Amino acid sequence: MVSGAAAPPSFDSTHNATAGVTRLIRGLDSVETRDQSLDLLCKNRQTCDNLAILLWNSFGAMKILLEVVTSAYRPLLSNSLTEKTVTQVCNAIALLQSVASHPETKMPFIRATMPVYLYPFLNTMSSERNYECLRLTSLGVIGSLAKVDDPEVVEYLLSTQIFPSCLRCMEFGRTLSKTVATFIIYRILLNEEGLKYCFVLAERYLSVSQCLAKLVQGLDEEDEENLPRLLRNIISCYLRLSENQRTRPQLASYVPWKLMDYKYVNILQADPEALGNLRQLIFNLKLSQGPITRSTSESPGSITR
């Protein structure tokens, strides 16, 4: 146990990465060294391949990380988040992402239902910086779980109502949060059970379609750096939804004409796969026979010409 008077552990004191990580994990035990230990673990998490295993198997480490995460619940609700609290919680969540990403700790992490501790940060409706930091870091954990094609992961995420949480992030988050949330939706839709989940209720399918449409309508307001990835994920979601022949006519009425505009097609020129997906989406919806509804304010220039 690290005493309250002890200096915070550091990788500078040893050339052995595993030993250094172990010392830092022990530093989590003490309130006096916890913040610095969290910070150093996050900064050095790429230098130790077995960080996730060490965290998972270190007595009390996961409990401490969850305590740090849940300490933000009260200020989250009372709108009294401080930068210090957000930094500490985001560091703890980043370490949880290491556990969620590692093949040996991913499933134990899920079976312990630890991701649900992050859901309160996904369900906020503020785009203020502190809320956004918590939202984006939490989405990173879910994204790490979703990017691996595993039916058990998808089943877990669906059972914990991640769908509406991601839709809320797509509505209230900033560009990068919207990008990650849309990616998670897409990864779930790629799974057959995930696709069935989306279509089993008309209201659910409608919510997804309308949320994607709102993203497209607001593309002009997104930051340019992350816009190509957001576009790619939106198109991927639409393409997967368009594979359901029964609902294609309805989907065609929800896909905004704006998505086909040359402005966005040009952005996709550097991403042949995304551009190909857009063309396939247009083919699936048979735009030449049933043009997509557009507003008078939208540009007529599009890939469909």
C-alpha positions as CSV (number, residue, x, y, z in Angstrom):
1,M,0.0,0.0,0.0
2,V,1.3,3.5,-0.9
3,S,1.3,5.8,2.1
4,G,-0.3,9.2,2.0
5,A,3.1,10.8,2.2
6,A,4.7,8.9,-0.7
7,A,5.6,10.5,-3.9
8,P,3.4,9.5,-6.9
9,P,4.7,6.5,-8.8
10,S,6.4,7.2,-12.1
11,F,7.8,5.3,-15.1
12,D,10.9,7.4,-14.7
13,S,12.0,5.4,-11.7
14,T,12.3,2.1,-13.6
15,H,13.1,0.7,-17.0
16,N,10.6,-2.2,-16.5
17,A,7.3,-1.1,-18.0
18,T,5.3,-3.8,-16.1
19,A,6.9,-2.9,-12.8
20,G,6.2,0.8,-13.5
21,V,2.6,0.1,-14.3
22,T,2.2,-2.0,-11.2
23,R,3.5,0.8,-9.0
24,L,1.2,3.3,-10.7
25,I,-1.8,1.0,-10.1
26,R,-0.8,0.8,-6.4
27,G,-0.8,4.6,-6.4
28,L,-4.5,4.5,-7.1
29,D,-5.1,3.3,-3.5
30,S,-4.1,6.6,-2.0
31,V,-6.2,9.7,-2.4
32,E,-3.0,11.7,-2.3
33,T,-1.5,10.0,-5.3
34,R,-4.6,8.9,-7.2
35,D,-4.9,11.8,-9.6
36,Q,-1.2,11.7,-10.6
37,S,-1.3,7.9,-10.9
38,L,-4.4,8.1,-13.1
39,D,-2.7,10.7,-15.3
40,L,0.5,8.8,-15.6
41,L,-1.3,5.5,-16.4
42,C,-3.2,7.2,-19.1
43,K,-0.2,8.9,-20.6
44,N,1.8,5.6,-20.6
45,R,-1.0,3.1,-21.4
46,Q,0.4,2.4,-24.9
47,T,3.8,1.4,-23.5
48,C,2.5,-1.7,-21.6
49,D,0.7,-4.3,-23.6
50,N,-0.7,-6.0,-20.5
51,L,-2.0,-2.9,-18.7
52,A,-5.6,-4.2,-19.1
53,I,-4.7,-7.5,-17.5
54,L,-2.8,-5.8,-14.7
55,L,-5.7,-3.5,-14.0
56,W,-8.3,-6.3,-14.1
57,N,-6.3,-8.6,-11.8
58,S,-5.0,-5.9,-9.3
59,F,-7.0,-6.1,-6.1
60,G,-9.4,-3.2,-5.8
61,A,-8.2,-1.4,-9.0
62,M,-11.4,-1.7,-11.0
63,K,-13.4,-0.8,-7.9
64,I,-11.4,2.4,-7.5
65,L,-11.9,3.3,-11.2
66,L,-15.7,2.8,-10.9
67,E,-15.7,5.0,-7.7
68,V,-13.9,7.7,-9.6
69,V,-16.5,7.4,-12.5
70,T,-19.5,7.5,-10.2
71,S,-18.2,10.4,-8.3
72,A,-19.2,12.6,-11.2
73,Y,-22.9,11.5,-11.1
74,R,-24.0,14.1,-8.5
75,P,-22.2,17.1,-10.2
76,L,-23.4,15.9,-13.5
77,L,-27.1,16.2,-12.4
78,S,-26.5,19.5,-10.5
79,N,-24.6,21.1,-13.4
80,S,-21.6,21.6,-11.1
81,L,-18.9,19.7,-13.0
82,T,-15.4,21.1,-12.5
83,E,-12.5,20.7,-14.8
84,K,-10.6,18.8,-12.2
85,T,-13.5,16.3,-11.8
86,V,-13.8,15.9,-15.5
87,T,-10.1,15.3,-16.0
88,Q,-10.0,12.7,-13.2
89,V,-13.1,10.9,-14.5
90,C,-12.0,10.9,-18.2
91,N,-8.6,9.4,-17.1
92,A,-10.5,6.6,-15.3
93,I,-12.7,6.0,-18.3
94,A,-9.7,5.9,-20.6
95,L,-8.2,3.1,-18.5
96,L,-11.6,1.3,-18.7
97,Q,-11.2,1.6,-22.4
98,S,-7.9,-0.3,-22.2
99,V,-9.7,-3.1,-20.4
100,A,-12.6,-3.0,-22.9
101,S,-10.1,-3.2,-25.8
102,H,-8.0,-6.2,-24.6
103,P,-9.1,-9.6,-25.9
104,E,-8.5,-11.2,-22.5
105,T,-10.4,-8.7,-20.4
106,K,-13.1,-7.6,-22.9
107,M,-15.7,-10.3,-22.1
108,P,-15.1,-10.3,-18.3
109,F,-15.6,-6.5,-18.5
110,I,-18.9,-7.0,-20.3
111,R,-20.1,-9.8,-18.1
112,A,-19.4,-7.6,-15.0
113,T,-21.8,-5.1,-16.7
114,M,-19.2,-2.3,-16.2
115,P,-20.1,-0.3,-19.4
116,V,-23.5,0.7,-17.9
117,Y,-21.6,2.9,-15.4
118,L,-20.8,5.1,-18.4
119,Y,-24.3,5.5,-19.7
120,P,-25.3,8.5,-17.6
121,F,-22.6,10.5,-19.5
122,L,-24.1,9.4,-22.8
123,N,-27.6,10.5,-21.9
124,T,-26.9,14.2,-21.1
125,M,-28.3,16.9,-23.4
126,S,-25.6,19.5,-23.1
127,S,-22.8,20.2,-25.6
128,E,-20.8,22.2,-23.1
129,R,-17.1,21.2,-23.0
130,N,-17.1,19.2,-19.7
131,Y,-20.2,17.2,-20.7
132,E,-18.7,16.6,-24.2
133,C,-15.4,15.3,-22.7
134,L,-17.3,12.8,-20.6
135,R,-19.6,11.9,-23.5
136,L,-16.8,11.3,-26.0
137,T,-14.5,9.4,-23.6
138,S,-17.4,7.1,-22.7
139,L,-18.3,6.6,-26.3
140,G,-14.7,5.5,-26.9
141,V,-15.2,2.6,-24.5
142,I,-18.4,1.5,-26.2
143,G,-16.8,1.9,-29.6
144,S,-13.9,-0.3,-28.6
145,L,-16.4,-3.0,-27.7
146,A,-18.5,-2.6,-30.9
147,K,-15.7,-2.5,-33.4
148,V,-15.0,-6.3,-32.9
149,D,-17.6,-8.5,-34.6
150,D,-18.9,-10.5,-31.6
151,P,-22.5,-11.5,-31.2
152,E,-22.3,-11.6,-27.4
153,V,-21.1,-8.0,-27.4
154,V,-24.0,-6.9,-29.6
155,E,-26.4,-8.8,-27.5
156,Y,-25.1,-7.1,-24.4
157,L,-25.2,-3.6,-25.9
158,L,-28.8,-4.1,-27.1
159,S,-29.9,-5.5,-23.8
160,T,-28.6,-2.4,-22.0
161,Q,-30.4,0.1,-24.4
162,I,-27.3,1.5,-26.0
163,F,-29.3,2.3,-29.1
164,P,-31.3,5.3,-27.7
165,S,-28.1,6.5,-25.8
166,C,-26.2,6.7,-29.1
167,L,-29.1,8.4,-30.8
168,R,-29.0,11.0,-28.1
169,C,-25.3,11.5,-28.6
170,M,-25.9,11.9,-32.3
171,E,-28.4,14.6,-31.5
172,F,-26.7,16.6,-28.8
173,G,-22.9,15.8,-29.1
174,R,-20.3,17.7,-31.1
175,T,-18.9,16.4,-34.4
176,L,-16.5,13.8,-33.0
177,S,-19.1,12.4,-30.5
178,K,-21.6,12.2,-33.4
179,T,-19.0,10.4,-35.5
180,V,-18.3,7.7,-32.8
181,A,-22.0,7.3,-31.9
182,T,-22.9,6.8,-35.5
183,F,-20.1,4.3,-35.9
184,I,-21.4,2.3,-32.9
185,I,-24.9,2.2,-34.5
186,Y,-23.4,1.0,-37.7
187,R,-21.4,-1.8,-36.0
188,I,-24.6,-2.9,-34.3
189,L,-26.6,-2.8,-37.5
190,L,-23.9,-5.0,-39.2
191,N,-24.9,-7.8,-36.9
192,E,-28.1,-9.6,-38.0
193,E,-29.6,-9.4,-34.5
194,G,-28.8,-5.7,-34.4
195,L,-30.5,-5.1,-37.7
196,K,-33.6,-7.1,-36.5
197,Y,-33.6,-5.0,-33.3
198,C,-33.8,-1.9,-35.4
199,F,-36.7,-3.1,-37.5
200,V,-38.8,-4.9,-34.9
201,L,-40.5,-1.7,-33.8
202,A,-41.6,0.9,-36.3
203,E,-40.9,3.6,-33.8
204,R,-37.3,2.4,-33.3
205,Y,-36.7,2.3,-37.1
206,L,-38.3,5.8,-37.4
207,S,-36.1,7.2,-34.7
208,V,-32.9,5.9,-36.3
209,S,-33.9,7.2,-39.8
210,Q,-34.9,10.6,-38.5
211,C,-31.7,10.9,-36.4
212,L,-29.6,10.1,-39.4
213,A,-31.5,12.7,-41.5
214,K,-31.0,15.4,-38.9
215,L,-27.2,14.6,-39.0
216,V,-27.3,15.1,-42.8
217,Q,-29.2,18.3,-42.5
218,G,-26.7,19.7,-40.1
219,L,-23.6,18.7,-42.0
220,D,-22.7,22.3,-42.8
221,E,-22.3,23.1,-39.1
222,E,-19.8,20.2,-38.4
223,D,-16.1,20.7,-38.1
224,E,-14.2,19.9,-41.3
225,E,-11.6,17.7,-39.7
226,N,-14.1,15.0,-38.6
227,L,-16.7,15.6,-41.3
228,P,-15.4,12.8,-43.7
229,R,-15.6,10.2,-41.0
230,L,-19.0,11.3,-40.0
231,L,-20.2,11.2,-43.6
232,R,-18.7,7.7,-44.0
233,N,-20.6,6.4,-41.0
234,I,-23.9,8.0,-42.0
235,I,-23.7,6.4,-45.4
236,S,-22.7,3.1,-43.9
237,C,-25.8,3.1,-41.7
238,Y,-28.1,4.1,-44.5
239,L,-26.7,1.4,-46.7
240,R,-27.2,-1.3,-44.1
241,L,-30.8,-0.1,-43.6
242,S,-31.4,-0.1,-47.3
243,E,-30.8,-3.8,-47.5
244,N,-34.2,-4.4,-46.0
245,Q,-36.4,-4.5,-49.2
246,R,-39.6,-4.1,-47.3
247,T,-38.7,-0.7,-45.9
248,R,-36.8,0.7,-48.8
249,P,-39.6,2.9,-50.0
250,Q,-40.0,4.5,-46.6
251,L,-36.2,4.9,-46.2
252,A,-36.1,6.7,-49.5
253,S,-38.4,9.4,-48.1
254,Y,-36.1,9.9,-45.1
255,V,-32.7,10.2,-46.8
256,P,-32.1,13.9,-47.4
257,W,-31.2,15.0,-50.9
258,K,-28.4,16.9,-49.4
259,L,-26.4,13.7,-48.8
260,M,-26.0,13.4,-52.6
261,D,-24.8,17.0,-53.1
262,Y,-21.5,17.4,-55.0
263,K,-20.1,19.3,-52.0
264,Y,-20.2,16.1,-49.9
265,V,-19.4,13.8,-52.8
266,N,-16.2,15.7,-53.4
267,I,-15.3,15.3,-49.7
268,L,-15.6,11.5,-50.2
269,Q,-13.2,11.5,-53.2
270,A,-10.4,10.6,-50.9
271,D,-12.4,7.6,-49.5
272,P,-13.3,5.3,-52.5
273,E,-15.0,2.8,-50.2
274,A,-17.4,5.4,-48.8
275,L,-18.1,6.8,-52.2
276,G,-18.8,3.3,-53.5
277,N,-21.2,2.8,-50.5
278,L,-23.0,6.0,-51.5
279,R,-23.4,4.8,-55.0
280,Q,-24.7,1.5,-53.8
281,L,-27.1,3.2,-51.5
282,I,-28.5,5.2,-54.4
283,F,-28.8,2.1,-56.4
284,N,-30.7,0.3,-53.6
285,L,-33.1,3.1,-53.2
286,K,-33.6,3.4,-57.0
287,L,-33.4,7.1,-57.0
288,S,-33.9,7.4,-60.7
289,Q,-37.4,6.0,-60.2
290,G,-38.3,7.5,-56.9
291,P,-36.3,10.7,-56.2
292,I,-35.5,11.6,-52.6
293,T,-37.6,14.3,-51.0
294,R,-35.7,17.6,-50.8
295,S,-36.3,21.0,-49.4
296,T,-36.3,24.1,-51.7
297,S,-33.2,25.4,-49.8
298,E,-31.1,22.4,-50.9
299,S,-28.8,22.5,-53.8
300,P,-29.9,20.7,-57.0
301,G,-26.3,19.6,-57.8
302,S,-25.8,16.0,-56.8
303,I,-24.3,12.7,-57.6
304,T,-27.6,11.5,-59.1
305,R,-27.4,13.8,-62.1
